[in-house]
Amino acid sequence: MKRKKLRKKIESLREQIKEHEEKIEAERKKSFPHEGCIAHWEREIMTFEKQIEKAMKKLEE
């Protein structure tokens, strides 16, 4: 993958992480937060972070 695409992918993943963190925060503010949704978004954040790590390693090559 080209460097420009890798940088764009990293940027996109960071944006998705931010969006998911906002969703989690909004859900936790509810009277009865849906823990299933929160857990799902947290797992996705972990996946995004792993993808960022891999992309960063490729950029360093």
mmCIF file of the C-alpha atoms, coordinates in Angstrom:
data_MODEL
# 
_entry.id   MODEL 
# 
loop_
_atom_site.group_PDB 
_atom_site.id 
_atom_site.type_symbol 
_atom_site.label_atom_id 
_atom_site.label_alt_id 
_atom_site.label_comp_id 
_atom_site.label_asym_id 
_atom_site.label_entity_id 
_atom_site.label_seq_id 
_atom_site.pdbx_PDB_ins_code 
_atom_site.Cartn_x 
_atom_site.Cartn_y 
_atom_site.Cartn_z 
_atom_site.occupancy 
_atom_site.B_iso_or_equiv 
_atom_site.pdbx_formal_charge 
_atom_site.auth_seq_id 
_atom_site.auth_comp_id 
_atom_site.auth_asym_id 
_atom_site.auth_atom_id 
_atom_site.pdbx_PDB_model_num 
ATOM 1  C CA . MET A 1 1  ? 0.000   0.000  0.000  1.00 0.00 ? 1  MET A CA 1 
ATOM 2  C CA . LYS A 1 2  ? 1.313   3.440  -0.836 1.00 0.00 ? 2  LYS A CA 1 
ATOM 3  C CA . ARG A 1 3  ? 2.334   5.831  1.902  1.00 0.00 ? 3  ARG A CA 1 
ATOM 4  C CA . LYS A 1 4  ? -0.396  8.322  1.044  1.00 0.00 ? 4  LYS A CA 1 
ATOM 5  C CA . LYS A 1 5  ? -3.065  5.628  1.297  1.00 0.00 ? 5  LYS A CA 1 
ATOM 6  C CA . LEU A 1 6  ? -1.632  4.427  4.601  1.00 0.00 ? 6  LEU A CA 1 
ATOM 7  C CA . ARG A 1 7  ? -1.737  7.930  6.044  1.00 0.00 ? 7  ARG A CA 1 
ATOM 8  C CA . LYS A 1 8  ? -5.303  8.370  4.835  1.00 0.00 ? 8  LYS A CA 1 
ATOM 9  C CA . LYS A 1 9  ? -6.278  5.020  6.350  1.00 0.00 ? 9  LYS A CA 1 
ATOM 10 C CA . ILE A 1 10 ? -4.733  5.980  9.690  1.00 0.00 ? 10 ILE A CA 1 
ATOM 11 C CA . GLU A 1 11 ? -6.561  9.309  9.653  1.00 0.00 ? 11 GLU A CA 1 
ATOM 12 C CA . SER A 1 12 ? -9.846  7.585  8.847  1.00 0.00 ? 12 SER A CA 1 
ATOM 13 C CA . LEU A 1 13 ? -9.387  5.051  11.639 1.00 0.00 ? 13 LEU A CA 1 
ATOM 14 C CA . ARG A 1 14 ? -8.641  7.817  14.133 1.00 0.00 ? 14 ARG A CA 1 
ATOM 15 C CA . GLU A 1 15 ? -11.839 9.582  13.087 1.00 0.00 ? 15 GLU A CA 1 
ATOM 16 C CA . GLN A 1 16 ? -13.795 6.361  13.572 1.00 0.00 ? 16 GLN A CA 1 
ATOM 17 C CA . ILE A 1 17 ? -12.293 5.937  17.035 1.00 0.00 ? 17 ILE A CA 1 
ATOM 18 C CA . LYS A 1 18 ? -13.350 9.463  17.933 1.00 0.00 ? 18 LYS A CA 1 
ATOM 19 C CA . GLU A 1 19 ? -16.884 8.829  16.654 1.00 0.00 ? 19 GLU A CA 1 
ATOM 20 C CA . HIS A 1 20 ? -17.138 5.606  18.645 1.00 0.00 ? 20 HIS A CA 1 
ATOM 21 C CA . GLU A 1 21 ? -15.863 7.313  21.798 1.00 0.00 ? 21 GLU A CA 1 
ATOM 22 C CA . GLU A 1 22 ? -18.565 9.955  21.358 1.00 0.00 ? 22 GLU A CA 1 
ATOM 23 C CA . LYS A 1 23 ? -21.205 7.244  20.914 1.00 0.00 ? 23 LYS A CA 1 
ATOM 24 C CA . ILE A 1 24 ? -20.009 5.509  24.081 1.00 0.00 ? 24 ILE A CA 1 
ATOM 25 C CA . GLU A 1 25 ? -20.080 8.752  26.038 1.00 0.00 ? 25 GLU A CA 1 
ATOM 26 C CA . ALA A 1 26 ? -23.598 9.570  24.814 1.00 0.00 ? 26 ALA A CA 1 
ATOM 27 C CA . GLU A 1 27 ? -24.834 6.066  25.594 1.00 0.00 ? 27 GLU A CA 1 
ATOM 28 C CA . ARG A 1 28 ? -23.397 6.154  29.120 1.00 0.00 ? 28 ARG A CA 1 
ATOM 29 C CA . LYS A 1 29 ? -25.262 9.391  29.831 1.00 0.00 ? 29 LYS A CA 1 
ATOM 30 C CA . LYS A 1 30 ? -28.602 7.671  29.241 1.00 0.00 ? 30 LYS A CA 1 
ATOM 31 C CA . SER A 1 31 ? -30.707 6.483  32.164 1.00 0.00 ? 31 SER A CA 1 
ATOM 32 C CA . PHE A 1 32 ? -30.390 2.900  31.003 1.00 0.00 ? 32 PHE A CA 1 
ATOM 33 C CA . PRO A 1 33 ? -27.311 2.599  28.793 1.00 0.00 ? 33 PRO A CA 1 
ATOM 34 C CA . HIS A 1 34 ? -27.208 -0.359 26.435 1.00 0.00 ? 34 HIS A CA 1 
ATOM 35 C CA . GLU A 1 35 ? -24.115 -2.203 27.623 1.00 0.00 ? 35 GLU A CA 1 
ATOM 36 C CA . GLY A 1 36 ? -24.122 -4.428 24.541 1.00 0.00 ? 36 GLY A CA 1 
ATOM 37 C CA . CYS A 1 37 ? -23.651 -1.434 22.258 1.00 0.00 ? 37 CYS A CA 1 
ATOM 38 C CA . ILE A 1 38 ? -20.943 0.004  24.478 1.00 0.00 ? 38 ILE A CA 1 
ATOM 39 C CA . ALA A 1 39 ? -19.049 -3.299 24.511 1.00 0.00 ? 39 ALA A CA 1 
ATOM 40 C CA . HIS A 1 40 ? -19.362 -3.570 20.729 1.00 0.00 ? 40 HIS A CA 1 
ATOM 41 C CA . TRP A 1 41 ? -18.003 -0.069 20.164 1.00 0.00 ? 41 TRP A CA 1 
ATOM 42 C CA . GLU A 1 42 ? -15.143 -0.699 22.597 1.00 0.00 ? 42 GLU A CA 1 
ATOM 43 C CA . ARG A 1 43 ? -14.189 -3.865 20.700 1.00 0.00 ? 43 ARG A CA 1 
ATOM 44 C CA . GLU A 1 44 ? -14.276 -1.944 17.435 1.00 0.00 ? 44 GLU A CA 1 
ATOM 45 C CA . ILE A 1 45 ? -12.017 0.738  18.918 1.00 0.00 ? 45 ILE A CA 1 
ATOM 46 C CA . MET A 1 46 ? -9.504  -1.954 19.880 1.00 0.00 ? 46 MET A CA 1 
ATOM 47 C CA . THR A 1 47 ? -9.639  -3.326 16.336 1.00 0.00 ? 47 THR A CA 1 
ATOM 48 C CA . PHE A 1 48 ? -9.123  0.143  14.869 1.00 0.00 ? 48 PHE A CA 1 
ATOM 49 C CA . GLU A 1 49 ? -6.137  0.700  17.161 1.00 0.00 ? 49 GLU A CA 1 
ATOM 50 C CA . LYS A 1 50 ? -4.560  -2.566 16.013 1.00 0.00 ? 50 LYS A CA 1 
ATOM 51 C CA . GLN A 1 51 ? -5.099  -1.561 12.394 1.00 0.00 ? 51 GLN A CA 1 
ATOM 52 C CA . ILE A 1 52 ? -3.436  1.790  13.089 1.00 0.00 ? 52 ILE A CA 1 
ATOM 53 C CA . GLU A 1 53 ? -0.445  0.010  14.628 1.00 0.00 ? 53 GLU A CA 1 
ATOM 54 C CA . LYS A 1 54 ? -0.073  -2.210 11.561 1.00 0.00 ? 54 LYS A CA 1 
ATOM 55 C CA . ALA A 1 55 ? -0.346  0.747  9.202  1.00 0.00 ? 55 ALA A CA 1 
ATOM 56 C CA . MET A 1 56 ? 2.221   2.701  11.224 1.00 0.00 ? 56 MET A CA 1 
ATOM 57 C CA . LYS A 1 57 ? 4.657   -0.209 11.017 1.00 0.00 ? 57 LYS A CA 1 
ATOM 58 C CA . LYS A 1 58 ? 4.210   -0.331 7.249  1.00 0.00 ? 58 LYS A CA 1 
ATOM 59 C CA . LEU A 1 59 ? 4.900   3.399  7.056  1.00 0.00 ? 59 LEU A CA 1 
ATOM 60 C CA . GLU A 1 60 ? 8.158   2.900  8.933  1.00 0.00 ? 60 GLU A CA 1 
ATOM 61 C CA . GLU A 1 61 ? 9.375   0.284  6.448  1.00 0.00 ? 61 GLU A CA 1 
# 
